[in-house]
Amino acid sequence: MGKPTGFREYARLDRGYEPVADRIVHYGEFAVPLSEAEVSNQGARCMDCGIPFCHTGCPVNNIIPDWNDLVYRGDWQSAIEVLHSTNNFPEFTGRVCPAPCEAACTLNLEDSPVAIKTIECAIIDKAWAEGWIQPEISRHKTRRHVAVVGSGPAGLACSQQLARAGHFVTLFEKQDKIGGLLRYGIPDFKLNKYLIDRRMAQMRAEGVDFRTNIHVGLDISAAQLQADYDAVVLAGGAEQPRDLPLPGRDLKNVHFAMDFLRANSKRVQGIKVSDEEFISAENKHVVVIGGGDTGSDCIGTSNRHGAKSVTQIEILPMPPEHEDKGLTWPNWPNRLRTSSSQEEGCTRMWSIATKAFIGDEAGNLKMLSCINVEWNKDAAGKWQMSEIAGSEFSLKADLALLAMGFLHPVHEGLLKQVGVALDVRGNVASPTQGHKAYQTSVEGVFSAGDMRRGQSLVVWAIREGRQCARAVDEWLMGKSNLPK
């Protein structure tokens, strides 16, 4: 694939960023794309490696070597056809996916993988600019009606695939706009929301009926939905955040990260948010508790608010700067990564546990009581955390943001009304294989995305939405032509 000697002739080149001082004063995307010639050269770096491990590294199994080769040869229109054959929304993954495909690239053995994510984004952006992406309207209607609950990437992908199979699809969203966490959870500086609106226009032309401001389980009962539709897909995400029930948790300015991000995104997008709902980091010492992507988004947002300082604390040890390729490749390695938001200004602390939130007489947060911890394996080989005696310290904090991930979907309301079985982690139980694929314990009710698998990546949600759509189509029609 690509140019046989390309990986020797061209060095890895990736998208750059605007300077920090320029980008932290706005909420627009700040990645600087490569030229078409540069992208073509990067496509030429794709090796004829025999076994394309990038396929299995990618959750949607993108046919990466093929579209790398097409870009190298200048056939961009064929490249988008190959890319779309496995991924409904490469403009999303090309911006926010951590690129496990690059970790699996054979060239990553030398720390110089093909710039797959950059090439993917370039293909889809050019395809939209050239007008190659048009609605794919089904020529035949099945007269089957499907309700999809939740408009994140799983719900969107499932709805689009079902509409293209000829079903009448209604997509329900409790928020005022479509997109789920793509809309309000991921900051605009990482994902311009116009990208969602543009896909919505395509999907609307394909027959998807979008219904916003409808909280299924509250505004409409699950029983009513089951009575009105031939099949129901639950794709509402894993929205139950992990809390930190410590002394002082009820102090002012201790918030869940998603409350902070959602209110800010609404304001950025011109949606009215009350002063009570909006959480400002301006002139505050901000502490972000949790080291994942959500925590990183809080850092970038806090810096744009004008925070005095931003500190991120993580209970796990600091990962190594470089992984042992012989032990990890082609799997996703545990190694130190620095996000664009962390580059903008942040103190990172590792192996730190929070003991209490400390406030003033007025009930405002002023400090965090913390302690250093260490991790050791017990007799059974399991990692155990222990506090280091005498290592207590205080951390100044006017705003604490809890970004420790999500436990499982919210059980109250929809899930309890439907009565679906849950797995041991509290997610909706449904298999991914066999004749009951993606079907819950309730006949005709399916589930996909984070609501089924737990907190995960956008690319995993797209995969599950596509596969769930095939399972629904097969259940309704007895067979399906949708891709697996």
C-alpha positions as CSV (number, residue, x, y, z in Angstrom):
1,M,0.0,0.0,0.0
2,G,1.2,3.5,-0.6
3,K,4.7,3.9,-2.0
4,P,6.8,0.9,-1.2
5,T,9.7,3.1,-0.1
6,G,7.6,5.9,1.2
7,F,8.2,5.2,4.9
8,R,11.9,5.6,4.3
9,E,11.6,8.7,2.1
10,Y,9.1,10.8,4.2
11,A,9.2,11.5,7.9
12,R,6.0,11.5,9.9
13,L,4.3,14.8,9.7
14,D,1.1,15.6,11.7
15,R,-1.2,18.6,12.0
16,G,0.0,21.5,14.1
17,Y,-1.7,23.9,16.4
18,E,-2.1,27.6,16.7
19,P,0.2,29.1,19.3
20,V,-1.1,28.8,22.8
21,A,-1.4,32.6,23.3
22,D,-3.6,32.8,20.2
23,R,-5.9,29.9,20.8
24,I,-6.8,30.3,24.4
25,V,-8.7,33.6,23.7
26,H,-11.3,31.8,21.5
27,Y,-13.4,28.7,21.3
28,G,-12.8,27.8,17.7
29,E,-10.9,24.8,16.4
30,F,-7.2,25.5,16.3
31,A,-5.6,22.6,14.5
32,V,-3.6,23.7,11.4
33,P,-4.2,21.2,8.6
34,L,-1.6,19.8,6.3
35,S,-1.6,20.7,2.6
36,E,-2.9,18.1,0.2
37,A,0.6,17.4,-1.0
38,E,1.7,16.8,2.6
39,V,-1.2,14.5,3.2
40,S,-0.4,12.6,0.1
41,N,3.1,12.0,1.3
42,Q,1.8,10.8,4.6
43,G,-0.4,8.3,2.7
44,A,2.7,7.2,0.9
45,R,4.3,6.2,4.2
46,C,1.7,3.3,4.6
47,M,3.7,0.1,4.4
48,D,2.8,-3.1,2.6
49,C,3.1,-4.8,6.0
50,G,1.2,-8.0,5.2
51,I,-1.0,-7.9,8.3
52,P,-2.6,-4.5,8.7
53,F,-2.8,-4.3,12.5
54,C,-4.3,-0.8,12.1
55,H,-7.6,-2.6,11.1
56,T,-7.9,-4.3,14.4
57,G,-6.6,-1.3,16.3
58,C,-9.6,0.6,14.9
59,P,-12.9,-0.2,16.6
60,V,-14.9,0.4,13.4
61,N,-12.3,-1.6,11.4
62,N,-11.5,1.2,9.0
63,I,-9.9,-0.1,5.8
64,I,-6.9,2.2,6.5
65,P,-4.3,1.0,4.0
66,D,-6.7,1.3,1.1
67,W,-7.6,4.9,1.7
68,N,-4.0,5.7,2.5
69,D,-3.0,4.4,-0.9
70,L,-5.9,6.2,-2.7
71,V,-4.8,9.5,-1.1
72,Y,-1.2,8.9,-2.1
73,R,-2.4,8.4,-5.7
74,G,-4.7,11.5,-5.6
75,D,-8.0,9.6,-5.8
76,W,-9.7,11.4,-2.9
77,Q,-13.3,10.6,-4.1
78,S,-12.6,6.9,-3.9
79,A,-10.9,7.4,-0.6
80,I,-14.1,8.9,1.0
81,E,-16.2,6.0,-0.4
82,V,-13.8,3.5,1.3
83,L,-13.8,5.5,4.5
84,H,-17.5,5.9,4.7
85,S,-18.0,2.1,4.1
86,T,-17.0,1.6,7.8
87,N,-17.5,5.0,9.5
88,N,-20.5,7.2,9.3
89,F,-18.9,10.2,10.8
90,P,-15.1,10.4,10.1
91,E,-15.3,14.2,10.8
92,F,-15.9,13.4,14.4
93,T,-13.3,10.6,14.8
94,G,-10.8,12.6,12.8
95,R,-10.9,15.2,15.5
96,V,-11.6,13.6,18.8
97,C,-10.5,9.9,18.5
98,P,-7.3,9.1,20.4
99,A,-6.3,7.0,17.3
100,P,-5.7,3.5,18.6
101,C,-5.1,2.7,14.9
102,E,-1.8,4.6,15.0
103,A,-0.7,2.8,18.2
104,A,-1.2,-0.5,16.2
105,C,0.6,0.8,13.0
106,T,3.7,-1.3,12.2
107,L,5.7,1.9,12.0
108,N,4.8,2.6,15.6
109,L,7.5,0.1,16.5
110,E,9.8,2.9,15.7
111,D,7.6,5.6,17.2
112,S,6.7,7.1,13.7
113,P,3.3,5.7,12.8
114,V,1.5,6.8,9.7
115,A,-0.6,9.9,10.5
116,I,-3.8,8.0,10.1
117,K,-6.1,10.4,12.0
118,T,-4.8,13.4,10.1
119,I,-5.3,11.6,6.7
120,E,-8.8,10.6,7.8
121,C,-9.8,14.1,8.7
122,A,-8.3,15.5,5.5
123,I,-10.4,13.0,3.4
124,I,-13.7,13.9,5.0
125,D,-13.1,17.6,5.0
126,K,-12.2,17.6,1.3
127,A,-15.2,15.4,0.5
128,W,-17.6,17.9,2.1
129,A,-15.8,20.9,0.4
130,E,-16.1,19.2,-3.0
131,G,-19.8,18.3,-2.5
132,W,-19.2,14.6,-2.7
133,I,-21.3,13.8,0.3
134,Q,-25.0,13.7,-0.5
135,P,-28.0,12.1,1.2
136,E,-28.3,8.3,0.6
137,I,-32.0,7.9,0.4
138,S,-33.5,4.4,0.4
139,R,-35.4,3.6,-2.7
140,H,-37.8,1.3,-0.8
141,K,-39.6,1.8,2.5
142,T,-40.2,-1.1,4.8
143,R,-43.1,0.5,6.7
144,R,-41.4,-0.4,10.0
145,H,-41.0,2.3,12.6
146,V,-38.0,2.4,14.9
147,A,-37.5,4.7,17.9
148,V,-33.9,5.5,18.9
149,V,-33.4,7.1,22.3
150,G,-30.3,9.2,22.6
151,S,-28.6,11.3,19.9
152,G,-24.9,10.7,20.7
153,P,-22.7,9.0,18.1
154,A,-24.2,5.6,18.8
155,G,-27.8,6.9,18.3
156,L,-26.8,8.9,15.2
157,A,-25.0,6.1,13.5
158,C,-27.8,3.6,14.3
159,S,-30.5,6.0,13.0
160,Q,-28.6,6.7,9.8
161,Q,-28.1,3.1,9.0
162,L,-31.7,2.2,9.8
163,A,-33.0,5.0,7.6
164,R,-30.8,3.9,4.7
165,A,-32.3,0.4,5.1
166,G,-35.7,1.9,4.5
167,H,-37.1,2.1,8.0
168,F,-39.0,5.1,9.4
169,V,-36.7,6.3,12.2
170,T,-37.5,8.7,15.0
171,L,-34.6,9.9,17.1
172,F,-35.4,11.2,20.6
173,E,-33.1,13.6,22.5
174,K,-33.8,15.1,26.0
175,Q,-31.6,18.2,25.4
176,D,-32.6,21.1,23.2
177,K,-30.2,20.1,20.4
178,I,-29.1,16.9,18.7
179,G,-25.6,15.4,19.4
180,G,-25.5,14.2,23.0
181,L,-22.0,14.7,24.5
182,L,-20.7,15.6,21.0
183,R,-22.9,18.7,21.3
184,Y,-22.4,19.8,24.9
185,G,-19.8,17.5,26.4
186,I,-16.9,18.0,24.0
187,P,-15.8,21.7,23.8
188,D,-16.2,23.6,20.6
189,F,-12.5,24.1,20.3
190,K,-12.1,20.4,19.8
191,L,-15.3,19.9,17.7
192,N,-17.1,22.6,15.8
193,K,-20.8,22.0,16.2
194,Y,-21.5,22.9,12.6
195,L,-20.2,19.5,11.8
196,I,-23.1,17.9,13.7
197,D,-25.6,20.3,12.0
198,R,-24.3,19.4,8.6
199,R,-24.8,15.7,9.3
200,M,-28.2,16.3,10.6
201,A,-29.2,17.9,7.4
202,Q,-28.0,14.9,5.5
203,M,-29.8,12.5,7.9
204,R,-33.0,14.5,7.8
205,A,-33.1,14.2,4.0
206,E,-32.5,10.5,4.4
207,G,-35.7,10.3,6.5
208,V,-34.6,10.6,10.1
209,D,-37.1,12.5,12.3
210,F,-35.4,14.4,15.0
211,R,-37.3,15.1,18.2
212,T,-35.6,17.3,20.8
213,N,-36.6,18.4,24.3
214,I,-38.2,15.0,24.9
215,H,-37.0,13.0,27.9
216,V,-38.1,9.5,27.3
217,G,-39.2,8.0,30.7
218,L,-40.4,11.5,31.8
219,D,-42.1,13.4,29.0
220,I,-43.2,10.2,27.3
221,S,-43.3,6.8,29.0
222,A,-41.3,3.8,27.8
223,A,-44.5,1.8,27.5
224,Q,-45.9,4.4,25.0
225,L,-42.7,4.2,23.0
226,Q,-42.9,0.4,22.8
227,A,-46.6,0.6,21.8
228,D,-46.0,3.1,19.0
229,Y,-42.9,1.6,17.4
230,D,-41.9,-1.8,16.0
231,A,-38.5,-1.6,17.7
232,V,-36.8,0.6,20.2
233,V,-33.0,1.3,20.5
234,L,-31.6,2.6,23.8
235,A,-28.5,4.7,23.1
236,G,-28.7,7.2,25.9
237,G,-25.1,6.9,27.1
238,A,-23.5,6.3,30.5
239,E,-24.4,9.5,32.3
240,Q,-24.1,8.6,36.0
241,P,-20.9,10.4,37.1
242,R,-18.5,9.0,39.6
243,D,-18.9,11.1,42.8
244,L,-16.4,11.8,45.6
245,P,-18.5,11.7,48.8
246,L,-16.0,13.3,51.1
247,P,-16.3,15.9,54.0
248,G,-17.1,19.2,52.4
249,R,-18.6,17.8,49.2
250,D,-21.6,20.1,49.6
251,L,-19.5,23.3,49.6
252,K,-20.0,25.9,46.9
253,N,-17.9,25.5,43.8
254,V,-17.5,21.7,43.9
255,H,-19.1,20.5,40.7
256,F,-19.2,17.5,38.3
257,A,-17.1,18.2,35.3
258,M,-20.0,17.7,32.8
259,D,-22.1,20.4,34.5
260,F,-19.2,22.8,34.0
261,L,-18.6,21.8,30.4
262,R,-22.3,21.6,29.4
263,A,-23.1,25.1,30.6
264,N,-20.0,26.6,29.0
265,S,-20.7,24.9,25.7
266,K,-24.3,26.2,25.6
267,R,-23.0,29.8,26.2
268,V,-20.4,29.4,23.5
269,Q,-23.1,28.2,21.1
270,G,-25.3,31.2,21.9
271,I,-27.8,29.3,24.1
272,K,-29.1,31.3,27.1
273,V,-27.7,29.9,30.4
274,S,-28.7,31.3,33.7
275,D,-26.0,32.7,36.1
276,E,-26.9,29.9,38.5
277,E,-26.3,27.2,35.9
278,F,-23.1,28.7,34.5
279,I,-19.9,27.8,36.4
280,S,-17.0,30.3,35.9
281,A,-13.3,29.6,36.4
282,E,-12.3,33.2,35.9
283,N,-9.7,34.4,38.5
284,K,-10.0,31.1,40.4
285,H,-7.5,28.5,41.4
286,V,-9.0,25.4,39.7
287,V,-8.4,21.8,40.7
288,V,-9.5,19.1,38.2
289,I,-9.8,15.7,39.9
290,G,-9.3,13.0,37.3
291,G,-6.8,12.6,34.5
292,G,-8.8,11.5,31.5
293,D,-10.2,13.3,28.4
294,T,-13.0,15.0,30.4
295,G,-10.5,16.4,32.8
296,S,-8.4,17.7,29.9
297,D,-11.5,19.4,28.5
298,C,-12.0,21.1,31.9
299,I,-8.4,22.4,31.7
300,G,-8.8,23.9,28.3
301,T,-12.1,25.5,29.2
302,S,-10.7,26.9,32.5
303,N,-7.8,28.5,30.7
304,R,-10.1,30.2,28.3
305,H,-12.2,31.5,31.2
306,G,-9.0,33.1,32.6
307,A,-8.3,30.9,35.6
308,K,-5.5,32.0,38.0
309,S,-4.1,28.5,38.0
310,V,-5.2,25.0,36.9
311,T,-4.0,21.8,38.7
312,Q,-5.0,18.3,37.6
313,I,-4.6,15.5,40.2
314,E,-4.7,11.8,39.4
315,I,-4.9,9.0,41.8
316,L,-2.9,6.6,39.6
317,P,0.8,6.7,39.2
318,M,2.5,8.7,36.5
319,P,2.7,6.4,33.4
320,P,6.1,5.8,31.7
321,E,7.1,8.3,29.0
322,H,7.8,5.4,26.6
323,E,6.1,2.0,26.5
324,D,7.9,-1.3,26.0
325,K,6.9,-2.1,22.4
326,G,7.7,-5.7,22.8
327,L,5.1,-6.0,25.6
328,T,2.4,-3.7,24.3
329,W,2.4,-3.4,20.5
330,P,0.0,-3.5,18.7
331,N,-2.3,-2.9,21.6
332,W,-3.1,0.5,23.2
333,P,-0.2,1.2,25.5
334,N,-0.2,2.9,28.9
335,R,2.2,5.8,28.5
336,L,2.4,9.4,29.4
337,R,0.3,11.6,27.0
338,T,0.0,15.3,27.0
339,S,-3.2,16.8,25.5
340,S,-3.4,20.2,23.7
341,S,-5.3,21.5,26.7
342,Q,-2.6,20.4,29.2
343,E,0.0,22.1,27.0
344,E,-1.9,25.4,27.4
345,G,-1.1,25.6,31.1
346,C,-1.6,23.0,33.8
347,T,0.2,21.5,36.8
348,R,-0.2,17.7,36.7
349,M,0.1,15.7,39.9
350,W,0.1,11.9,40.2
351,S,-0.6,9.4,42.9
352,I,-2.7,11.9,44.8
353,A,-5.9,11.1,46.8
354,T,-8.3,13.8,48.0
355,K,-9.3,13.5,51.6
356,A,-11.6,16.4,52.1
357,F,-12.9,19.7,50.7
358,I,-12.2,22.6,53.0
359,G,-14.3,25.8,52.9
360,D,-14.6,29.2,54.6
361,E,-17.3,30.4,57.0
362,A,-19.6,31.4,54.0
363,G,-19.5,27.8,52.7
364,N,-17.2,28.5,49.7
365,L,-14.5,26.1,48.7
366,K,-11.0,27.3,49.6
367,M,-8.8,24.3,49.8
368,L,-8.4,20.5,49.2
369,S,-6.9,18.2,51.8
370,C,-4.8,15.6,49.9
371,I,-2.4,12.8,50.6
372,N,0.2,10.9,48.5
373,V,-0.6,7.3,47.8
374,E,1.4,4.3,46.4
375,W,0.4,1.2,44.5
376,N,1.6,-2.3,45.2
377,K,0.5,-5.8,44.2
378,D,-1.0,-8.0,46.9
379,A,-0.5,-11.7,47.3
380,A,-3.0,-12.4,44.6
381,G,-1.3,-10.1,42.1
382,K,-3.9,-7.4,42.3
383,W,-2.9,-3.7,42.5
384,Q,-3.8,-2.1,45.9
385,M,-3.6,1.5,46.9
386,S,-2.3,2.6,50.2
387,E,-1.8,6.1,51.7
388,I,1.7,7.2,52.6
389,A,1.8,8.2,56.2
390,G,2.8,11.7,56.9
391,S,2.4,12.9,53.3
392,E,-0.7,15.0,53.9
393,F,-0.8,18.4,52.2
394,S,-3.2,21.1,51.2
395,L,-4.0,22.4,47.7
396,K,-5.5,25.9,47.2
397,A,-8.8,25.6,45.3
398,D,-11.6,28.0,44.6
399,L,-13.2,25.6,42.1
400,A,-13.0,21.8,42.1
401,L,-14.2,19.8,39.1
402,L,-14.9,16.1,39.5
403,A,-13.8,14.4,36.2
404,M,-13.4,10.8,37.4
405,G,-15.5,9.2,34.7
406,F,-19.0,7.7,34.6
407,L,-20.2,4.6,36.4
408,H,-23.1,3.4,34.2
409,P,-26.3,4.8,32.6
410,V,-28.9,6.5,34.8
411,H,-31.3,3.7,36.0
412,E,-34.2,5.9,37.2
413,G,-36.8,6.6,34.6
414,L,-36.4,5.0,31.2
415,L,-34.4,1.8,32.1
416,K,-36.6,1.0,35.1
417,Q,-39.7,1.6,33.1
418,V,-38.6,-0.8,30.3
419,G,-37.4,-3.3,32.9
420,V,-34.2,-4.4,31.0
421,A,-31.7,-6.6,32.8
422,L,-28.4,-5.0,33.8
423,D,-24.9,-6.4,33.8
424,V,-22.7,-6.5,36.9
425,R,-21.4,-3.0,36.2
426,G,-24.9,-1.6,35.9
427,N,-25.0,-1.2,32.2
428,V,-27.8,-2.5,30.0
429,A,-27.1,-6.3,29.4
430,S,-27.1,-7.4,25.7
431,P,-24.8,-9.6,23.7
432,T,-23.0,-8.4,20.5
433,Q,-23.1,-11.8,18.7
434,G,-25.7,-14.4,17.7
435,H,-29.4,-14.1,16.9
436,K,-30.0,-11.9,19.9
437,A,-27.2,-9.4,19.1
438,Y,-27.7,-6.0,20.8
439,Q,-31.1,-7.1,22.0
440,T,-31.9,-6.6,25.7
441,S,-33.8,-8.9,27.9
442,V,-37.0,-7.2,26.6
443,E,-38.1,-8.4,23.2
444,G,-37.9,-5.7,20.5
445,V,-35.7,-3.4,22.7
446,F,-32.1,-3.0,21.7
447,S,-29.2,-1.1,23.2
448,A,-25.9,0.2,21.9
449,G,-23.0,2.5,22.8
450,D,-22.0,3.6,26.3
451,M,-25.4,2.6,27.7
452,R,-24.6,-1.0,26.8
453,R,-20.8,-1.1,27.1
454,G,-20.1,1.6,29.6
455,Q,-18.0,4.8,29.2
456,S,-16.0,4.5,26.1
457,L,-14.8,6.3,22.9
458,V,-16.8,8.0,20.1
459,V,-15.4,5.5,17.7
460,W,-16.7,2.6,19.8
461,A,-20.1,4.2,19.9
462,I,-20.2,4.5,16.1
463,R,-19.3,0.9,15.8
464,E,-22.0,-0.3,18.1
465,G,-24.6,2.0,16.5
466,R,-23.9,0.5,13.1
467,Q,-23.9,-3.1,14.4
468,C,-27.1,-2.5,16.4
469,A,-28.8,-1.1,13.3
470,R,-28.0,-4.3,11.4
471,A,-29.3,-6.4,14.3
472,V,-32.6,-4.4,14.4
473,D,-33.0,-4.6,10.6
474,E,-32.4,-8.4,10.8
475,W,-34.9,-8.8,13.6
476,L,-37.6,-6.7,11.7
477,M,-37.1,-8.2,8.2
478,G,-35.5,-11.6,8.8
479,K,-32.4,-10.6,7.0
480,S,-30.2,-7.5,6.5
481,N,-28.0,-6.0,3.8
482,L,-26.4,-3.5,6.2
483,P,-22.7,-4.1,6.8
484,K,-21.6,-5.8,10.0
